[in-house]
Amino acid sequence: MKLHTFKIGGVHPAEHKITADVATVQAPLPTEAIFPLSQHIGAPAKAVVGKGDKVKVGTLIAEAGGFVSAPIYSSVSGTVTRIDSVVDATGYRHPAIIIKVEGDEWEETIDRSAALETLDKHPELTAEEIVARVKWGGITGMGGAGFPCHVKLCPPPTAKAECVILNGVECEPYITSDYRLMLEHADEILVGLDLLMCAAHVERGYIGIEENKPDAIRLLQEKTANRQDIEIVPLKMKYPQGGEKQLVDAVIDRQVPAPPAIPVSVGAIVQNVATAYAVYQAVMKHKPLFERYTTVSGLAMGKSANYLVRMGTPFAQLVDLCGGLPEGDNKVLAGGPMMGKAVASLDVPVCKGTNAVTVLSGSDAHRGKVQPCIRCGKCVEVCPMGLEPYLLATLSANDMYDRAEQEQIVSCIACGSCQFTCPSHRPILDNIVIGKGRVMANIKSRNQKK
């Protein structure tokens, strides 16, 4: 089996895929569901419900706030108790809709049957209709930054899509939610890929999967054995292979230039396998996005599991399902240990992009003592974007943002490979993220003055 990978940098953190063989189960409903209005890149959604309103599962509760935005649907039935600001996974307070859960009544328009719907059974589904349903369903990227899916399907006039690549890599340690989804809903994912290809007007599709998921590779290869338009691409294990630019390099051997270039600039539209599944549900089952697969895992946890979780469910409930936090020091992450964010409270709710709740305990919950940089160059060797992380971190720490922009700080994908490999435990990524934010703000300000 030929294995592909990206060409520049990368690291090999311990896998800790302890839930790989754990079948997904439905998480219980919360007693109160919390829906932040900022669950995606772009403008926050705008609430269309108020205190006292009754909602069902699948009721629209917030409309898109612009083209680069996405609507939000209730995952529960009950009563809106308030619209308030809550602390989300970013650590900041943002507006949210809070709903008291009462029963589990669904909107009648949602098809809850298990019957598989395929594109050839629905000749009425034009590319435009598929994009419209994806936009209606509030579908966003479910493996990364939460970019609205319909925007990717409408590339700028200067770019032409040639293929759709589904990201089934899941290279972060601990996380297995996408792996379980591929094993448990392969047919729906493939129909989702068909829909994305139709919407993008392309005739070629790929699914990239790392070699540590042989069952998923084998299953999807069997199901596409008679398909000439879809290829399952086995990949070497290397982090951050799930990054869009790294995946494009690994799968079709094309390199995406520095921003503002994006994958479609070289002909590829990249979506996560969970996004493809959500596209299938929205287009074929009239089911908007309100639940997702989420891994809850930790080496010291009494139990680790994969759950189908209604969005708005607090992290605390999922942690309790796994026996609660271990004794001693713990760090709870929204996501995995490489790119996940440490949460300040377990009241943080599951959102569209919450693929995992990871609990690091004991020494894993602490950073090493920061030492002086020894100029070893390891951060440069592992950077998958070919940057000089030590330099970008130093420039950011000294407020030298113009120089940082010249050194392509905006190309950083915040994968954390530099900080992972640093023998001096320098806060390299922390400084770069702050610096990148300032540089992006400067660029936006300049563009507004033009």
Disulfide bonds with the S-S distance in Angstrom:
none
